[in-house]
């Protein structure tokens, strides 16, 4: 009996991970590994929220979240370069041009260093003139502490954008599980340190900032050294390989991603600020808990969808349209399964919050959970088509939609809060409306390219 079970397991492993299209086999292996890695990441994130609130209390946690969101606008200065590198690297590697891939890597590192070194100097000089307490709607006595925290977080973001280029390269090489593992290790180290702090020290925003920002950076540094002296030695960034003539290709593609990123930053990074200004700082914590709870749906879906981006690049370059159709059909089936899971999560949401955060610590209106669930389900549906379009660099339609969506989001959320007097769930309602590209335009564009073989604006 045990022998039959063993043979059955071996047979299934061979069927799913050894036979078939090499691109599909690689994707399946990454998906299987990502289940463990993403599951660990979700668990760490859930635990970290609880012990962080216990360490610094809900109000200070709201300050941390809001300040991180404001400084998250720093992602503007990436100018879409890392996403541009992802496509350029995958394209060069698919064509067997390792030297060009190394040039793209080296040039991206150089450009990012120049950009973020300049940005950091400007912020460091001007930060002392910023009244953070007024921006966050808290006591003026906290301004010096928040000012120091702002410099810590800002420094982290600058270094992260440069150093995380390695994870972009790994993901472009269709190995997103390895890239995710780097993040998880950093999360785990931060979790352990914060847990120790809850038992040995008094709550401090500054200490929290150093731990949550420092641990991931140390891991990324070691990961970069490991990979660039190992399996990615051929793509190791070198000063001699920096060629700014190739920056045009990165910038042209990156500019489209940049505008698209702006829409995302406006939508996601302003939510905490809008809530803090129109409600209170503890409402930011409530919003964040609900966001993290339902975002586990997209984290689960990301396990499957992440390999699709770079695999689409290779498949489209090689004109393997049938593989793309089969992949999209598979993702549609998976989406319906996740709808069912989402409804179950919504039904038990109140009980989960009480167990997770503690009874009575924060308020969680059902409407907040309902609209969060709706937002993430619609986002997952659109992400299948967006991942494909990003992979083949067909960004024009998404680019045009992204010019409109930030203004639409801000206008709708202000209307819902100020005129209709709706609660903090307005940020999710506005996000659904502003994200029309994902669930309307992107599926239409995919259909035009794959099923109708249309060109023009659809393929640009």
N, C-alpha and C positions, 0 to 999 in steps of 0.2 A: 504493500500500500504506500509506504513512504517512498519507495523507488518510483512508483507511478506518479506520485505527486511531484517528486523532483524532476522527472522527465517532462511532466506537463509544464512546469515552471520554465525549464530550459527551452522547451518548444516555443512557449509564448515569448520569451526573451529574444530568441532567434528570429521569430516572425516579425516582432515590432522594432527591434534594435539592430538587426544584422542584415535583413533583406529589404530590398526596395530602392527607391531613389536616394542617392547619397545625401542630397539636400534634406529630404524628409527624415532620414535616419539621424542626421545631426540635430535636427530640430527636436525629434522625439527624445533624444538623449538629454538635451538641454532642458526640455520640459520636465522630464522625470527628476533630474537633479534639482531643478528650480522649485519643485514642490517642497522638498525638504528645506531649501534655503529660504524661500519666501515664507513658508510656514513658520520657520524660526524667526524671521524678520517681523512678522505680524505679532507673534507671541512677545517678542522683546518690546515692540512698540506699545502693546497693550500694558505690559507690566511697567514700562518706563513712565507712562502717563500717570499711573497711580502713585508710584513712589516719588515722582517729581512733585506732584501736588502735595503729598505728605511732607516732602522736604522743605518746600518754600511757601505753601498754602495756595488756594485757588486764585487770589488776587494777584500775587506775584507771578504765578504761572501764566495768568492772562497778560501780564506785562511782557514776559519772555516771548510769548506767542506773537503779540502785536508788534513788538520791536523786531523780531525775526522776519515778520511779514513785510514790514516797511523796508528793511535792509535787503529783503529778497528782491526788491526792485533792481538791485545790482545786476541781476541776471540780464538786464538790458544790454550791458556792456559786453556780453559774450558775442553779440551781433550774429548769433546763429552759427558761429564758426565750428563748434564741436559737432553740430548736426550736419553741417556741410562736409566736415572731415569724415563723418561716418559714411556718407554716400560716396565720396571721392575715394576713400580708402578701400571700400568694398568693391568699387568699380575697378580700380587699379589692380587689386589682388585677383579679381575674377579674370582679368586679362593677363595675369602672370607678370605684371610690371612691378616688381618689388622695389626697385629703385625709386620709381615715381611715388609709390606709397610712402617710402621713407622721407621723401622730400615734403610731401603733404603733412606728415607727422611733425617733422622738424620745424616747418614754417608755421604750423598752427601753434606749437609751443611758443615760438618766438613772438608771434603777434599777440597771443594772450598775455604773455609776460609784460610786453610793452603797454598794453591797454590797462591791465589791472595794477601795475606798479604806479602808473600815472593817477589812476582813480584813487588808489589807497592814499597817496600823498595829499591829494586834494581834500579827501575826507578827513584825514588826520589834522590838517591845518584848520579846517572850517568847523569841525565837530564841537569845539568848545563854545561856539556861538549859537548852537542849536539848543532850544529849550525843550528837551525831551519830555519833561513832566507835563508841559502844556499840550504837546502833541498827543500824549497817551491819556490825557485827562486824569492825572493822578496828583498826589501832593507834591508841592515844589521841593519839599525836603528830600525827595528821592532823586532829584535831578542829577547830583554828582554821581550817585551809584549807577543810574541808568546810562549816563554819559560814558562811564568806563565800560559798561556792558556793551554799549553800541560799538565801541572801538574793537572789542574782542570779537563780536559777531561779524563785523565788517571785515576784519582781517581774515577771519575764517573763510568767508565767502570768496574773497580775492584769491587766497591760496587754493581753495577747493576748485575753483574754475580752471586754474592752470593745471593742477596735479591730477584732476579727474579725467584728463585727456586719455589716460591709460585705459579707463573703463569704456570710453567711447571706442577705442581701437579694438578691445576685446569683444565688445558687442557687435561691431562692424564685421568681425571675423566669425559671426554667428555662434558665439559662445557667451550669451548673456548670463548664464548661470554663474560663470566664473566672475563676471563683473559684479553680480549681485552679492556673491560671497564676500567680496572686499567690503562692501557696505555693511553687511551683517556682522562681520568681525568687529568693525568699528563701533557699531551699535551695542554689541555685547560687552565690549570693554567699558563703554560709557555707562551701561546699565549696572555693571558690577561696582564701579566706582561710586555712582550715585547711591546705590543701595548701602554701601559701606558708610557714606556720608550721613545717611539718615540715622544710622546707629551711633555715629561717633562725633558728629559736628552739628552746629546750629545752622539753619537754613541761610544761604547766601546766594544772591543772584550772580555775583561775580564768580564765585567758585563753580556754580552750576554752568555758567557760560564757558569757563575754561575747560571743564570736563566734557561737555557735550560737543564743543567745537574742536578740542585738542585731540581726543581719542580717534575720531575718524581720519584726521590729517596724518597722524603717525602711521596708521595702517596703510593709507594711500601711498605714502613715501616708500615704505617697505615693499609694497606690491609693485610699484614702479621699478624699483631696483631689481626685484626678483624677475619680472617679466622681460624687461629690456636687456637683462644679462642672460636670459634663457630663451624661451620659445619665440620671443619677439625681437631677438637680437638683430635681425635683418632690418627692422624698422626703428631701431634705437635712434632717438633724436640726436643730431650732430650739428654743430655750428656750421660746418662745411656744407651741410645739406640744406641749409636755410636758403630758400629761393623765393624772394618776394614777387617774382614775376608770376608765380603760381597762386599768389594770394588773390588775384583777380577771380580765378575760378572758385576759390573758397568763399570769397566775399559775395560773388554774384549769387551763388547758391545759398550762402549763409544769410544774405540780406533778406531773402524770402522767409527763411526760418526765423530770422530776427523779428520781422513784423508779426509773424504768427506767434512767436514767444511773447511779444508785447501784449497781445490779446489775452494770453494765458496768465501773464503776470498781473495785469489789471484785474482780471476776474478772480484769481485765487489770492493774490497778495493784498488786495484792498479790502477783502471781506472782513478781516479782523479789525482793521482801522474803522471801517464803516460801522461795525457793531459797537466798538468801543466809544465812538463819538455819539451814536444815536441811542445807545442803551447803557450798558455799564461794562466794566472790565471783566467781571465774572461771567457775563454772557459770552465773552470771547472764549473762555474755557469751556463752556457748555457747547458752543458751536464746534470747537476743536475736537471734543470727545465724540460728538455725533459724526463729524467728518471722518475721524479715524475709524470709527466703527464700521461705517458703510464703505469706506475706501478699501476695506479688506476684500470687497467684491472685485474692485478693479485690480488690486494686487494679485488676486487669484487668477483673474483673466489675463493679467500681464505675463504670467508664467507661460501661457500659451501663445500670446500675441507678439511678445518681444522678438522671438527669432524670425517672425514673419517679415519684419522691416528689411533687414539685410538679405534674407533669403529671397525676397521679392526683387531686390536689386539684381542679384545673380540670375534669377529665373527670367526676368525681363530682358536682361542683356543677352541671354542665350535663347530668347524667344520660346520659352517653355510655358506657354499660356495655359495649357491643360493643367499643369501643376498648380498654377495660381488659382484657377477656378475650383479645383478640388480643395485647396486650403481654405478658401473663403466659405465654401459649403460646410466644411467641418466646423469653422468658427461660428457659423450661424446656428448649428445644432447645439454647440456648447453654450451659446448665449441664452437659449431657451431654458437650459438647465439652471443657469445662474439667475434667471428671473424668478424661478421657483425658490431658490436659496435666498434671494433678496426679500421675498415676501415673508419667509419664515423668520429672517433676521428682524424685519419690521415688527412682526407680531410679538416677538419676545424682547424687543429693544429695551423697554422700561426695566424689565427684570435684569437684563445684562448690565445696564448702567448702574443699577444699585449694587450689584455684586462687584462690578469693576471699580467704581469710584468710591462707593460708600453711600449709605442711605442719607439723604438730606443735604449732602455737600453742595450739589449743583441742581439746577432746575432744567428738566428736559421735556418741553412741550411735545406732544405727539406730532403736531404739524411740522416741527423741525425735523423729526425722524422721517416722516412721510416724504417730504420734498427732497431730503437728502438721498433717500432710496431711489426716488424717481430720477434725480439728476445723475446718479452713478450708473443706473441701468441704461439710460439713454447715451451716456458717455461711452459705455462699453460697446453698444451697438455701433456707434460711429467709428470707434477706434480701429475696427477691422479694416474699413475702407481707407481711413486716414493713414494707417500704417503702410498699406500698399502704395498709396499715392506718394507718401514721403519717400518710400524706398525707390521709386522710379523718378523722383524729383519732379513730379507733376504738381507744382505748387501754386500755379497762377490763380486758380479758383479759390483755394484756401487763403491765399495772400489777400485777394480782394475782400473776401468775407472777414478776414482779420482786421482790416482797416475799419470796418463798420462795427464789429462786435464789441470792442471796448466801450465805445460811446453808447451803444445800445444797452450794455450791461449797467453802466453807471446811471443812465437815464431811467431805466426800468426800476432799479433798486431804490433810487431816490423817490420815484413816483409811488412805489409800493409802501415805503416807510413813511414818507412825509404826507402824502395825500390820502392813501387808503388806510394808514395807521396799522399796517400789518407788522408782525413780529420779526424776530431775527431770521426766521425761515425765508424771508424775502430775498436773502442773498442766494439761496438755492433756486428759487423761482426765477429770478433774473438771469441766473447762470444758464438755466435750461433754455430760455428764450434766446440768449446771446450765442448759444452753442449750436445755432441752426445749421452751420456747415457740416457738423459731424453726422447728424441723422437725416439731413435732406440733400445737401449739395454733394457730399463725398460719395454716397451710394450712387447718385445719378452720374457722377463723373466716372466712377469705376465701370458702370454699365456702358457708358459711351466708349470707353477705351477698350475694354475686354470683349464685350459682346457686339459692339457696333464698329469697332476699329476706327473710331473717329480721331481726328488730329486737331490742329488748331489750338484753341484755348484749353481744351480738355487734357492735352498731353504736355503742356508747357509748365 
